[in-house]
Amino acid sequence: MLKKLYDWTMRLAEHPHALWALAAVSFVESSVFPIPPDVLMIPMILAAPSRAFLIATVALVSSVLGGLLGYAIGAFFYDTIGHPVLAAMGKAQAMDEFNTRFNDFGFWAVLTAGITPFPYKVITIMSGWTGMPLGTFVATSILARGIRFFVVAGLLWKFGEPIRDFIEKRLGLMFTLFIVLLIGGFVLVRFL
């Protein structure tokens, strides 16, 4: 089934209304859909590099709005919708322990999930479920998703097709290393 969803998403990238498709995929990916918007963004930007930053903006706005849906699912529908989504992703265990610690590190959780390959939808639902302040959630989501989508757009705009392999295979690792270094830097500054 995942392969069919991936193939369907790739066909959307070639459609005349691809920006609307990207908006829809970015929106639902932030709360329930398993395919990240990058699979639409990459071929769309390669096909029209002059629209790279428009494409990134559509992904950003739609993703943050979809994140608000995920937040609402966690806040208002966790038992009926949120828990089954998280259970299907194998994230339902240890929810009570996670809830007590989540808001202490909520900014970092949203930032990390928004940039790295970790499923952002898990964090959007958890943010609502744990009652993270909405302003913190929105601001961090804008920052994280903005970094993710605009770095991809910028690299594709500047380097085109040769950077595609790097993005598809290694960008998640690079973002993860960036987050580790960023957090490590804050820890060093705080304790030195």
Salt bridges, closest charged atoms under 4 A:
ASP7 OD1 - LYS3 NZ 2.86
GLU29 OE2 - LYS121 NZ 3.67
GLU29 OE1 - ARG145 NH2 2.70
ASP38 OD1 - ARG148 NH2 2.64
GLU97 OE2 - ARG101 NH1 3.21
GLU161 OE2 - ARG164 NH1 3.94
ASP165 OD1 - LYS169 NZ 3.22
ASP165 OD2 - ARG170 NH1 3.77
GLU168 OE2 - ARG164 NE 3.01
